[in-house]
């Protein structure tokens, strides 16, 4: 779904851009021209008696890819719809640097969005982009550049009704990029893409953000999120559960497997070191999973306590486990 529909007919001129996705030589903008962040501030959205989003606040910084995560029904889509002016908030705001989508001048040249892609099955890919180009101020040359960029040049003159799901996702991305926007808002952008396509998308989004643009993507493919994003925003039941750099989340998931005979004494040592730990049962009698980035210090402390160490090995908790831990058991 595009934030601007095809019924808008009057073209607007293209203003000078600081970041064009097809040009590898583009540099990030200076502070004077920096893209403002997306700011969600105290956002609440009710549907009758159902509260879909509950006092949600977070910021999406320029120059970084931010993953927007949460289970089905968490409020992700509702938040994005409010951000794009497709739904009215009950209270609070969701803005682009303090400006709502509907108040942006030439919004298609500022914001590109892929929510629920919809295409006329009888149009060709090129024709679809040409219709959208009228409101984005894009030229035929820009259309050709985008068809090549997303890998649809050879299928540009085929009817969209014959496109695969992955091809439609590529066309939706090309549509979002027509106005060379500062902001990309993507809902499940990897849906339908094959591994090669996902690899391409990852590199594209990272390079696009590196030019100073803002990229916010929601996804349920957690391993792909981990490989793509710089920051994560996790919500559940419409509320913020976590916002942090991906590297901080990864560091917190680093742990060791500590196997000793006397777990009671070992846990007392770990408590004195102010380390988080949990007991895990296995066929060998169980071990302690200790969250730490310094296994050597743990080993030394256990040794000084006079405990024989049967095993001390790295063990990283996967993102999916961390995700569900944040959700507190939500499905």
N, C-alpha and C positions, 0 to 999 in steps of 0.2 A: 504494500500500500504506500503510495506517495503522499507526502504532506500537502502537495498541491495537485489538484486533479486536472484532467485533460480539457475541462470546459473553459479554462482560462485561455484566452486567445491572443492577448496583446503581448508582443515580445518586449523585453526590456534589454537595454544595452548592457554588454558585459563590462564590468568595471575592472581595472587592473588587479591582478591577483598576486599574492605573495607565494602561493603554493599550488603548482599544477602537478597532478599525480603522474603525468606521463613524462615529466622532465626530471631526470635523475640529478641534474646539476643544480636544482633549486636548493636554496639555503633556507634554514629556519629564519623566521622574521626577527627583527630587532625588538627590544622591549617596547619601543614606540608604536610598533605595528602588531604587537603580540595579540593573538586571538584570546578573547576573554574565556574563562572557564564556563562550563555548564554548572548552574547552581540550582539544586533542589532544596528548598527551604521550608520546613514544616508542612510538607505536602500531605493533605488528607483528601481522600476521595471516597464518598459514600454512594452506594447504589441502593436506594431505599434504606432498609435496616442493615444492609451488609456493608461493612467498612473494608474496602479493597486496599486502600493505602492509609497508613496511620502515622501522622506526624513524621514523615520521612524526610531526612536531610542528608545530603551528601554533595560533594563537588567532584567534577570531572575535569582534570587539568589538561591544558594543551601540551602537545609534544609527547603524549603518552597514550597507549591503548588501554582502555579500562574495561574490564569484564564485569557485566551486570548479571549476577547469579541469584538463583532462588528456585525452589520447586514450582511445579504447576500451581497456579492460584496464589502465588506469593505477592502478586501486584506489579510484576515487571512490565507487562504489556500496558496496564493501566497507567503506570508512571510515564512510559514512553508516549502514550497517546496524549496525556496532558501536556508533556513537554512540547509536542508537535502541534498543539492547538486543536487537537481532534476531540478533546473532552475538557470540560470545565472542572477545575478543582473545587472541592467543597470549601477548603481553606488552604492557605499556604501558596507557594509559587514554585514554578519550574521554568527557569529562564536561561537565556544565552547571554551571560555576562550582565544580568539584570534586565534584559529585554525579552519579553514574551515573543513566541514565534509569530503571532499575528501582527505584532508591531515592528517586525524586522522589515527594513526596506529590501526589496528584491529577495524574498526569503529563499528561493531556489538557488540563488547565488551565494547563500550563506550556509544553508543546511541541506544535506542530502540524507534521505531516509529510506530504509528498506524494512517495512513491517510485515505486511501481508501482500506480496506481489500479485497483481492482477493484470492480465493482458487480454486484448482482443485476439481470439485464436486465429482470426482470418488475416490479421496484419503480419507483415514480416517484421523481423527484429529491427531492421533499419527504419521502417515506417513508424514503428512504435516510438523509437527515439526521436524521429522527426516531429511527431506530434508533441511530445514533451519538450522538445527544444524550443518551441515557440514561446513558452513561458519562462524558460531558463536562459534565454538569450544566447543559445548555442548555435554555432555555425555547422554546415555540412562537414567541414573539415574536422570539427570537434567530434562529430558523430563517428566519423571514420577512425579517428584516434582511439575512441573508447571501444569500438567494436574490436579493434586490434588488441587493445589493452586487456580486455576480459576474455579474449580467445574466441570471439564469435565472428571474426571477419569472413570465414568461409561459409558461415551459416546465416549471414546477415540478410540474405534475400529469400530465406525460407520462412514459411508461415510459423508463427509462434506456437500454434496448436500442435505442431509436430516436434517441438522442443522437449527434451528431457527435463526433469526437475532441476538438475544441475545447470543446464543451459539457461533455464528461466531465472535461476538465482544470479547467474552472470549478467543476464540482461537487466535484472533489477538493480544490480550494482552499477552498471553503466548508466542507467536512468538517474540514479542518485548522484552520479558524478558529473552530469551534464553541465551544471552551473559552476563547476570547479569550487565546491563549497569548502568553508572552513571547518564545518562540523559534519561528521558521519555518524548516523544513528542506525544501527543494524541489529535486527532481531533474527537470531539463528542464521547468520550469513553462510555458514558452512553446510547448511541443510541441502542434501542431494549432490554435493560435490564429491568426486572421487579423491583418493589420496593425493594425486598430483594437483588437483584443483585446490584442495585444502592447503597444501604446501605453498602454492602460488598466493592464495588469499592471505596466509600468514605473513609472507614477505611483503606483500603490497600494503597491508594495514600498518605494519611496523614502519615501513618507509614513509607512508603517508603521514603518520603521526610525527615522525622524526622531523618533518618539515615545519613543525609548529602547529599542526592542525589538531583537532579534538576528535577522538574516536571512542565511541561508546557502543559496545556490542554485548548482546545477551546470547547465551548459549547453554545447552545442557551437556555438551561434549566436553567434559571437564579436563581430559588430558590435552585436548586441543587448546582450551583456555589457558592452561598452564604454560603451553609452548608459545602462546601469542601475546598475552597481555602483560602490561607493566603494573597495573593496579587492579584490585578487585573490590567490588561493592556487593555484599551478600545481604539479601533481605529474606524475611520469612513472615508470613501473616501480615504483610504490608509494612513491617517495621525493619529498621536497619539492624543487622546483626554484626556486621563487620565491614570496615573500610580500611584497607592497608595496601602498601606496595606488595606485589606478588613475592618479591624476594624476602620480605619479612615473614610472610606466611610460610614460605619454603624453609626459612631458617628455623622457624618454630616447629616444623615437622621433622627436623633432624633429631634422631634419637639413637640410643644404643640399646642393645640386648645384653643385659647383665645377668649372668647365671651364677648364683652362689648357693651354698647349702643353708646358710643362716640369713634368710630374707629379712627377718625382724631387725637384726642388727644393721644390715645393709640399708634398710629404709630409714633407720635413725640417722645414719651417716648422710644419706641423701637429703633428709630434712634439714640437717645442719648446713648443708650446702645450698639450701633453698632451691632445690631442683624438683621439677614435677616428675612423678613416676606413677606407674600402675602395674599391678600384678597380672601376668598373662599365663594361663595354663596351657601346657602342651604335653606331648607324650613323654617328655624327658623330665617331668616334674615341675615345670613352670619356670618363668624367668621374670625379671623386672625390666620393663620398658621405660627408659629414662630419657627425658627430653634434655638434650645438651648439645652444645657445639664444641665441647672440649672433653672428649672421652678419656684423654690421658689424665686429666685432673680427677675424674671419677675413679679410674683405676688406681691412681696413687692413694686416694683417700680410703678406698676399700682395703688396699694392701696395708696402709698404716693402722687400720682398725683390726688387723690380724685375721682378716677373712681370706681364705683361699678363693681365687677367682676361677671358676670353671669355664666361663665364656664371657667375652666382652667383644661385641661386634656391632658395626653400624647397622641401623635399621631405620629406613625412612618411611614415614606414614604417607600413604598416597593421598592426593588431593580429594578424592571422593570420600575417604574416611574423615578427613578434616571438615569437608563440606557438611556431611551429615552430623558430625559432632556439633558444628555451629547451629544446625537446625534443631538440635536437641531431640532427635528421633522423629522429626516430621517426615512423612513419606515424600 
